[in-house]
Amino acid sequence: MLFHSYEFLFAFFPLMLLGYGISRRITERNGHKNRIKNLPCLWLLLTSLIFYGLGGVEYLPVLLVSMAVNYELCQWMEKKRETRGEPWKILVMGLVFHLGVLCGFKYLAAGRYMPPGLSFYTFTQIAFMVECYRGNLKRVDALSYSLYVAWFPKMMQGPIMLPAEFFSKLQGIWERNRAMEKSAANQADWERIFRGIYLFVLGLFKKVLIADTFGSAVNHGYAMLPALNSWDGMIVMLSYTLQLYFDFSGYCDMAMGISGLLGIELPLNFNSPYKAANILEFWKRWHMTLTGFFTRYVYIPLGGNRKGRARTYVNVLIVFLLSGIWHGTGVQFLIWGMMHGVLYVGTRAVTESGFFGKFAGRYEKMCGPGRWILHGVSVLLTFLYVNVAWVFFRAPSVKEAVTLLKTLAGFRGGRVDRNLAGCFNLDEFWYVIKVLRLDSWQYGHYICMALILAAALLLVFFGRTAVDFVKAAKPKMIHALIMAVLFVWSVLSLAGVSSFLYVNF
């Protein structure tokens, strides 16, 4: 099941909220009974498993077996620690099990039977197991653990949440009504509901109206690669860069909105990544929780930056190599990972040099247009490099990626393909163009493409994130009107909407 589906919006989610409200009311009235106090969390776990099962009941046993094995291994690990045993052997067993399951489905099965969200809930369970091994988690009950893994807003595509962070939010559900006056609690709940709904609607709009519009152009372009001229190729490359961002960040906004409604705040996963002035900054802004996962559980255990500069750079390259392997089986994913890794290491080496220190000092002293121009050039160069890397990420093979890049490098001009431009002609916009009688103009079919591309680029370079926008918004009529318009517009456009891109990873 997808967040942007009629079944979720008008059946599953309303019923889930209704059941959650009833379970909370029962708990408030009978909270002194041990069997009752966990009822809201039991309801959330049950609905999370139903949500996953509705996407394919045949995938549910994989999730349940994986959860059961992981929890039992962690319990065994804790007993070993109490008896001064060797829990590292159990950790190795667990890692072999989880990585074996992941590789088996993802690479050996070659996508023929790939449980949705497998990569993300596998990483979640690895994080739990490693934290247990480190002694950071003790006596976690089966209910809390199961909800941590199966919590439906984050299970399919993240964000990847650390166990301690999730459990602290979960504790807030159990103790929400403690030490709070009823009036204050109601006020806090209303603000939380307002922001949760607003964030969900913005994410829905980003996915349905923006990401999938670009996705239509991308699919059309890759279906006719040999016939593209350089302008066509530029539109296709840029469209995928924007599609991927609005698709994935739109999902995360929806997940944060849903989870926030229920009192569990998910971590920020995207922080305007295309505003980055270098590749180091880009990876502090893009898929932030995956970066944090690899840093905490791969980079630091390999030695991090504690064993000299050369070893540090090798560790960085290993992380990006693993990231490429994780994203897909083709050589093109390895190229994508190494493109980022090599530039990351090169940028880090330059920034750690004495020469750059002098340059940085001069840059800090700069003011006025010179500083803004230098910053703008850095952002554009980083954005261009990321665009080129995304070509390998999207292309079905290295051959298709090279074909598109040759098209771009050949500077073969000409008017943008009319059918490609037509992918941007949303019915509601095209109706306005026809009313204004602009459709007969020779450039009329390119108006929507130009406007949508310009609007999207303005958003990614100058706009605030949806999370920041919602945090600053006040519960006023104007925001209620914006929510209503965007929600109705998105719902009316659901029929032609695709699945989320990162479900495949």
C-alpha positions in Angstrom: 0.0 0.0 0.0 1.2 3.5 -0.8 0.6 6.8 1.0 -0.7 8.3 -2.2 -3.5 5.9 -2.8 -7.3 6.1 -2.4 -7.2 3.0 -0.1 -4.7 4.7 2.3 -6.2 8.2 2.3 -9.9 7.2 2.6 -9.9 3.8 4.3 -6.7 2.6 6.1 -5.5 5.9 7.6 -8.8 7.1 8.9 -9.6 3.7 10.5 -6.1 3.5 11.9 -6.5 7.0 13.5 -10.0 6.0 14.8 -8.7 2.8 16.4 -5.7 4.7 17.9 -8.0 7.3 19.4 -10.2 4.6 20.9 -7.2 2.7 22.3 -5.9 5.9 23.9 -9.2 6.6 25.5 -9.4 3.1 26.9 -5.9 3.4 28.3 -6.7 6.8 29.9 -9.6 5.3 31.8 -7.9 2.0 32.7 -4.3 3.0 32.7 -3.6 1.3 36.0 -4.1 -2.1 34.5 -0.8 -3.5 33.1 -2.6 -5.3 30.2 -4.3 -2.1 29.1 -1.5 0.5 29.2 0.2 -0.8 26.1 -3.0 -1.0 24.1 -2.2 2.1 21.8 1.2 0.6 20.9 -0.3 -2.8 20.2 -2.8 -1.1 17.9 0.0 0.8 16.1 2.0 -2.5 15.7 -1.1 -4.4 14.3 -1.9 -1.6 11.8 1.7 -1.4 10.8 1.8 -5.1 9.9 -1.6 -4.8 8.1 -0.2 -1.9 6.1 2.8 -4.0 5.1 0.7 -7.0 4.4 -1.7 -5.1 2.1 1.3 -4.4 -0.1 1.8 -8.1 -0.7 0.8 -10.7 2.0 3.5 -13.0 0.6 6.2 -10.7 1.9 4.9 -10.6 5.4 6.6 -13.9 6.5 10.0 -12.6 5.5 9.5 -9.5 7.8 8.2 -11.6 10.7 10.9 -14.2 10.5 13.6 -11.6 10.3 12.2 -9.8 13.3 11.9 -12.9 15.4 15.4 -14.1 14.6 16.9 -10.7 15.3 15.1 -10.3 18.6 16.1 -13.8 19.8 19.7 -13.2 18.8 19.7 -9.9 20.8 18.2 -11.6 23.8 20.9 -14.3 23.6 23.6 -11.7 23.2 22.4 -10.0 26.4 22.4 -13.3 28.3 26.0 -13.9 27.1 27.1 -10.6 28.4 25.6 -11.3 31.8 27.5 -14.5 32.0 30.7 -12.9 30.6 30.4 -14.8 27.4 31.4 -13.7 23.9 28.5 -11.8 22.4 30.6 -10.8 19.3 30.0 -14.3 17.9 26.3 -13.8 18.1 26.7 -10.4 16.5 28.6 -12.0 13.6 25.8 -14.6 13.2 23.2 -11.9 13.1 25.1 -9.8 10.5 25.6 -12.9 8.3 21.9 -13.7 8.6 20.6 -10.2 7.7 23.1 -9.5 5.0 22.6 -13.0 3.6 18.8 -12.4 3.4 19.3 -9.0 1.9 21.8 -10.2 -0.7 19.8 -13.3 -1.5 16.6 -11.4 -2.4 18.3 -8.3 -3.9 21.0 -9.9 -6.0 20.5 -13.6 -6.3 16.7 -13.3 -6.9 17.5 -10.3 -9.2 14.3 -8.5 -8.2 11.9 -11.4 -9.1 10.8 -11.6 -5.4 11.9 -8.5 -3.6 10.0 -7.7 -0.4 9.3 -4.0 -0.3 11.4 -2.1 2.3 13.7 -5.0 2.8 16.9 -2.8 2.7 15.4 -0.3 5.2 14.1 -2.8 7.8 17.3 -4.8 7.5 19.4 -1.7 8.3 17.0 -1.0 11.2 17.5 -4.4 12.7 21.3 -4.2 12.2 21.3 -0.9 14.0 19.3 -2.5 16.9 21.7 -5.5 17.0 24.8 -3.4 17.0 23.5 -1.1 19.8 22.6 -4.2 21.8 26.2 -5.5 21.3 27.6 -2.2 22.5 25.4 -2.3 25.6 23.4 0.8 24.7 20.1 -1.1 24.8 19.0 -3.3 27.7 15.8 -5.3 28.3 13.9 -3.9 25.4 10.5 -5.6 25.4 9.2 -7.4 22.3 6.4 -4.9 21.7 8.7 -1.9 21.6 11.2 -3.7 19.4 8.6 -4.9 17.0 7.1 -1.5 16.6 10.6 0.0 16.1 11.2 -2.3 13.1 7.7 -2.4 11.7 6.6 1.2 12.2 4.8 1.7 8.9 5.7 5.4 8.1 9.4 4.7 8.1 9.6 1.0 7.2 9.4 1.2 3.5 11.8 4.0 2.7 13.1 5.3 5.9 14.2 7.6 7.4 16.5 5.2 9.2 16.0 5.9 12.9 18.4 4.8 15.7 16.8 2.6 18.4 17.3 4.9 21.3 15.9 7.8 19.4 12.7 5.8 18.5 12.2 4.4 22.0 12.4 7.9 23.5 9.6 9.0 21.2 7.7 5.9 22.0 7.9 6.5 25.7 6.2 9.8 25.0 3.1 7.9 23.7 2.9 5.9 26.9 3.3 9.0 29.1 1.7 11.7 27.0 -1.0 12.5 29.6 1.4 12.5 32.6 2.5 15.7 34.2 0.4 17.8 31.7 -2.7 19.8 32.4 -5.6 18.8 30.1 -5.9 22.2 28.5 -2.2 22.3 27.7 -2.3 18.8 26.3 -5.2 19.6 24.1 -3.4 22.7 22.7 -0.3 20.7 22.1 -2.3 18.0 20.3 -4.0 20.5 18.0 -0.8 22.1 17.0 0.8 18.7 16.4 -2.2 17.6 14.3 -2.2 20.8 12.2 1.5 20.5 11.4 1.3 16.7 10.8 -1.5 17.1 8.3 0.1 20.1 6.6 3.4 18.3 6.2 1.7 15.3 4.8 -0.3 17.3 2.2 2.9 19.1 1.1 4.7 15.8 0.7 1.7 14.4 -1.3 1.7 17.4 -3.6 5.5 17.1 -4.1 5.1 13.4 -5.1 1.9 13.5 -7.2 2.1 16.8 -9.0 5.8 17.6 -9.2 7.8 14.3 -9.0 5.6 12.3 -11.3 5.4 15.1 -13.9 9.2 15.0 -14.2 9.0 11.2 -14.1 6.9 11.2 -17.2 9.5 13.2 -19.1 12.3 11.0 -17.8 10.6 7.8 -18.9 9.8 9.3 -22.3 13.4 10.5 -22.7 15.0 7.2 -21.8 12.7 5.4 -24.2 14.1 7.4 -27.1 17.7 8.0 -26.2 19.2 7.7 -29.7 16.8 10.3 -31.0 17.5 13.0 -28.4 19.4 16.2 -29.2 21.5 18.0 -26.6 18.6 20.1 -25.4 16.4 17.0 -25.0 19.2 15.3 -23.1 19.6 18.3 -20.8 15.9 18.3 -20.0 15.9 14.5 -19.3 18.9 14.7 -17.1 17.6 17.6 -15.1 14.2 16.1 -14.9 15.5 13.0 -13.2 17.5 15.0 -10.7 14.4 16.9 -9.7 12.1 13.9 -9.9 14.3 11.9 -7.5 14.5 14.7 -5.0 10.8 15.6 -5.0 9.8 11.9 -5.0 12.0 10.8 -2.1 11.7 14.0 0.0 8.0 14.0 -0.7 7.8 10.5 0.8 9.8 11.6 3.8 7.5 14.6 4.4 4.5 12.3 4.3 6.1 9.8 6.6 7.1 12.6 9.1 3.5 14.0 8.9 1.8 10.7 9.6 4.2 9.8 12.3 4.1 13.2 13.9 0.3 13.0 14.0 0.8 10.0 16.3 3.4 11.5 18.5 6.6 9.9 17.0 8.8 12.5 15.4 10.9 11.1 12.6 14.4 12.6 11.9 14.9 15.0 9.0 16.2 13.2 5.9 16.6 16.0 3.4 17.8 19.5 4.0 17.8 21.3 0.7 20.6 19.2 -0.7 20.9 21.0 -4.1 21.9 24.2 -2.2 25.2 22.5 -1.3 28.4 24.3 -2.3 30.5 21.1 -2.4 30.0 17.4 -2.3 30.9 17.2 1.4 28.0 19.5 2.2 25.7 17.6 -0.3 26.1 14.4 1.8 25.3 16.3 4.9 22.0 17.3 3.3 21.0 14.3 1.1 19.5 11.1 2.6 21.0 12.2 6.0 19.9 9.2 7.9 21.6 6.8 5.5 24.7 8.8 5.7 24.5 8.6 9.5 24.0 4.9 9.4 27.0 4.2 7.2 29.1 6.6 9.3 28.1 5.0 12.6 28.2 1.3 11.6 30.7 1.2 8.7 33.0 4.2 8.6 33.8 4.5 12.3 34.3 0.7 12.9 36.7 0.8 10.0 38.7 3.3 11.9 37.1 6.6 10.7 39.7 9.3 10.7 41.7 7.9 13.6 44.4 6.0 11.6 45.9 8.6 9.4 44.8 10.6 6.3 45.4 7.8 3.8 43.4 5.3 5.8 40.6 7.9 6.2 40.3 8.3 2.5 40.2 4.5 1.9 37.4 4.3 4.5 35.4 6.9 2.7 35.8 5.1 -0.6 34.7 1.9 1.0 31.5 3.6 2.3 30.6 5.0 -1.1 31.4 1.6 -2.8 29.0 -0.1 -0.3 26.4 2.6 -1.0 26.6 1.9 -4.7 26.3 -1.8 -4.2 23.4 -1.3 -1.8 21.5 0.8 -4.4 21.6 -1.8 -7.2 23.3 -4.7 -9.0 24.5 -3.0 -12.1 27.9 -1.6 -12.8 26.3 1.8 -13.2 25.6 2.0 -9.5 29.3 1.3 -8.7 30.2 4.1 -11.0 27.7 6.4 -9.3 29.1 5.5 -5.9 32.7 6.0 -7.0 32.0 9.3 -8.7 30.7 10.6 -5.4 33.5 8.9 -3.4 36.4 10.1 -5.5 35.1 13.7 -5.5 34.4 13.5 -1.8 38.0 12.3 -1.1 39.4 14.9 -3.4 37.4 17.7 -1.9 38.3 16.6 1.6 42.0 16.4 0.7 41.9 20.0 -0.7 40.0 21.4 2.3 42.5 19.8 4.7 45.5 21.2 2.9 47.3 24.3 4.0 46.6 26.2 0.8 42.9 25.8 1.2 43.2 27.1 4.8 44.6 30.4 3.4 41.9 30.5 0.7 39.1 29.9 3.3 40.5 32.7 5.4 40.3 35.1 2.5 36.8 33.8 1.6 35.5 34.5 5.1 36.8 38.0 4.8 35.0 38.6 1.5 31.7 40.4 1.5 29.3 41.8 -1.1 28.8 40.5 -4.7 32.1 38.7 -4.9 31.3 36.3 -2.1 27.8 35.6 -3.4 29.1 35.0 -7.0 31.8 32.5 -5.7 29.2 30.7 -3.6 26.7 30.6 -6.5 29.4 29.2 -8.9 30.3 26.5 -6.3 26.6 25.5 -5.9 26.1 25.3 -9.7 29.2 23.2 -10.3 28.2 20.8 -7.5 24.7 20.6 -8.9 26.0 19.9 -12.4 28.3 17.1 -11.1 25.5 15.5 -9.1 23.3 15.7 -12.2 25.9 13.8 -14.2 26.2 11.2 -11.5 22.5 10.7 -11.4 22.6 9.7 -15.1 24.4 6.5 -14.1 22.0 6.0 -11.2 18.9 6.2 -13.5 20.1 4.6 -16.7 19.3 0.9 -17.2 23.0 0.2 -18.0 26.3 1.9 -18.5 25.7 1.9 -22.3 22.5 4.0 -22.0 24.2 6.4 -19.5 27.1 6.9 -21.9 24.7 7.5 -24.8 23.0 10.3 -22.9 26.2 11.9 -21.8 27.6 11.8 -25.4 24.4 13.5 -26.5 25.0 16.2 -24.0 28.6 16.6 -24.9 27.9 16.6 -28.6 26.2 20.0 -28.5 23.7 18.9 -31.1 21.2 21.7 -31.1 17.6 21.9 -32.2 14.2 22.5 -30.7 13.2 20.4 -27.8 11.1 17.4 -28.9 7.5 18.3 -28.8 6.4 15.0 -27.3 9.0 15.4 -24.5 7.7 18.9 -23.8 4.1 17.5 -23.8 4.9 15.4 -20.8 4.8 18.7 -18.8 1.4 19.7 -20.2 -0.8 19.0 -17.2 -4.5 19.0 -18.1 -5.3 21.9 -15.8 -2.5 24.1 -17.1 -3.2 23.1 -20.7 -6.8 24.2 -20.4 -5.7 27.7 -19.3 -3.3 27.9 -22.3 -6.1 26.9 -24.6 -8.5 29.5 -23.0 -5.8 32.1 -23.6 -5.4 30.8 -27.1 -1.7 30.3 -26.7 -1.8 26.7 -28.0 -1.6 27.9 -31.6 1.6 29.8 -30.9 4.7 28.0 -32.2 6.1 27.8 -28.7 2.8 27.2 -26.9 3.6 23.6 -26.2 6.7 24.6 -24.3 5.1 27.0 -21.9 4.3 24.4 -19.2 7.7 22.8 -19.5 9.5 26.2 -19.0 7.2 27.2 -16.1 7.5 23.9 -14.2 11.2 23.6 -14.6 11.7 27.2 -13.5 9.4 26.8 -10.5 11.1 23.5 -9.4 14.6 25.0 -9.7 13.5 28.1 -7.7 12.2 25.8 -5.0 15.4 23.7 -4.7 17.8 26.6 -4.8 15.9 29.3 -2.9 12.9 27.7 -1.2 12.6 26.4 2.3 12.1 22.8 3.1 8.6 21.6 3.7 9.5 20.9 7.3 10.8 24.4 7.9 7.8 25.9 6.2 5.4 23.9 8.3 7.2 24.7 11.5 6.9 28.4 10.8 3.2 28.2 9.8 0.5 29.2 12.2 -3.0 27.5 12.4 -4.7 30.2 10.3 -7.4 30.2 7.6 -4.9 30.8 4.8 -3.0 27.7 5.6 -6.2 25.7 5.8 -7.1 26.9 2.4 -3.7 26.0 1.0 -4.0 22.5 2.5 -7.4 22.0 1.0 -6.4 23.2 -2.5 -3.3 21.1 -2.6 -5.0 18.0 -1.2 -7.9 18.1 -3.6 -5.6 18.8 -6.5 -3.4 15.9 -5.6 -6.3 13.5 -5.0 -7.8 14.4 -8.4 -4.4 13.5 -10.0 -3.9 10.2 -8.2 -5.0 7.9 -11.1 -1.8 8.3 -13.1 0.6 8.3 -10.2 3.6 5.9 -10.0 5.1 4.1 -7.0 7.9 5.8 -5.0 11.3 5.4 -6.6 13.1 4.2 -3.5 10.7 1.3 -2.9 12.9 -0.5 -5.5 16.0 -0.1 -3.3 
